[in-house]
Amino acid sequence: MTTTPAVPVTEAQWRRAYAATTERDVPFTTLSGEPVAPLYTKADLPADDQIGLPGEYPYTRGVYPSMYRGRLWTMRQFAGFGTSEETNERFHYLIGHGQTGLSTAFDMPSLMGHDSDSPRSLGEVGREGVAIDTLDDMETLFGGIDLGEVSVSMTINAPAAIMLAFYVVAAEDKGIPADRLAGTIQADILKEYIAQKEWCFPIDPAMRLLGDMVQWCTTDMPRWHPVSISGYHIREAGSTAAQELAFTLKDGLTYVEQAVERGLDVDDFAPRLSFFFNAQIDFFEEIAKLRAARRIWARELRETFGAKNPKSWLMRTHTQTAGVSLTAQQPLNNITRTAIEALAGVLGGTQSLHTNSFDEALALPTEAAVRVALRTQQVIAHETGVANTIDPLGGSYFVEALTDRLEEQAYAYFAKIDELGGMVEAVKQAYPQREIADASYELQQEIDAKRRIVVGVNAHVHDDDDPLSTLRIDPALEQKQIDRVKGVRARRDAAAVERSLGALREQAAREEVNLMPALLDCARAHATEGEIIVALQSVFGSYTETPVF
């Protein structure tokens, strides 16, 4: 029997057939509003498009040659609530269920530099994370955990240098020197003024404090990542994928520039910079974003800053699924959203991953919800096969075209920021803040007009959702923490505390002095976070944002 060979269809013929058969004559866009064509072909890529190989500059396909074939990503769940005792129990629970890294969430007073017994902390102690006021709290938080073996991430920014000092001294008291400690502290202060709005000082002294910490870690804490440059909160504030990419990378490049201006060799600190990106619900756009980010960072570190060590070119990335995509309506749907976003992070080549719990739009996650979130990662890792080959979507016309487009948009933002005098000046002029506000407003208009569907919110709605059991923080924990910090003040050597705070104030007034040694002395004297912040504010002053609307 003979068969007739198929006649190749030209692209023009396909487009005529498509136009004749399509039923949905509406414009398709990414979540960020970028047009999506009905078909992508080789013609959508540059003629010389070369995506390279994994572990090879510019790392579009991944930062390591073996990627997940050699080692799976770190499964790092965010945890923190109530007092240090409660969070310590959760840490042990997560480790016992297979988690491979600890990630600490701090409560709002800790993030803002207020002690738990401050009037401004009333009603917020332990509500959105763990309350850490003193060295004693930090020691309790990691009780029974070998800090020389476990990798720890701490999500705190304006008071990051203070929390790092507490952590270093807590380990020191267990006989573990700073050079054995591995992990990350977020410390991305520009992102705070852009998006998250948790600050303690004006921008310039806050940048100085970050620079002091980066410089000290470079010499004294070589296994520690002293800043995790965070696009996550920029995206949660309502940015587009391109804005998250551009503003995050420009923040990171600004920190590199600052360190080089301090006299550091870029290859001495760049290998320990890390990034933190959001994995939103637009699957392919998120994959392309991570691929573009690696490529841009590698190019800028090698060509702009002259880094010679290939490790300086690598963008190592933590990814977290999008909190803003979770809905209070029909919250079990959030399991699906989180799984899709986590898969995008994996296919995008992340080095560590946090999956949000389905009930987080309602309250702090229950243990059951946390377990489902962690199991989601484990299912992706062990059942789906996506980790069996490296960059499985590499070479996809659509993914490669999206990657190129996001890269172009990022560089367009770089040019505008440079026109304004750099990222610090752009933030002072509220440029990124306005861009994000406009993007957020436009997206909400689309949702309100049902031009963009959110299942359970503006479509497929029903009113008979079964109520979920949510985690409730015992109100007594707030008083327990207040009593705890007061107890520390009563037991400590008050004269030693005042000497350490006085020395800190004196050194803060001298811009050439690195403040990390003075902060370590304050921690050893059992000064509280709030007392240290007030001492610094007496020199640095405070900050009030100019509204962008």
Buried (B, 14 or more C-beta within 10 A) or exposed (E): EEEEEEEEEEEEEEEEEEEEEEEEEEEEBBBBBBEBEEEBEEEBBEEEBEBBBBBBBBBBBBBBEEBBEEEBBBBBBBBBBBBBBBBBEBBEBBBEBEBBBBBBBBBBBBBBBBBBBBEEBEEBBBBBBBBBBBBBBBBBBBBEBEBBEBBBBBBBBBBBBBBBBBBBBBBBEEEBEBEBBBBBBBBBBBBBBBBBEBBBBBBEBBBBBBBBBBBBBBEBBBBBBBBBBBBBBBBBBBBBBBBBBBBBBBBBBBBBBBBBEBEBBBBBBBBBBBBBBBBBBBBBBBBBBBBBBBBBBBBBBBEEBEBEBBEBBBBBBBBBBBBBBBBBBBBEBBBEBBBBBBBBBBBBBBBBBBBBBBBBBBBBBBEBBBBBBBBBBBEBBEEEEBBEEBBEBBEBBBBBBBBBBBBEBBBEBBEBBEEBEBBBBBBBBBBBBEBBBBBBEEBEEBEEEEEBEBBBBBEEEEEEEEEBEBBEBEEEBBEBBBEBBBEBBEEBEEEBBBBBBEBBBEBBEEEEEBBBBBBBBBBBBBBBBBBBBBBBBEBBEEBEEEEBE
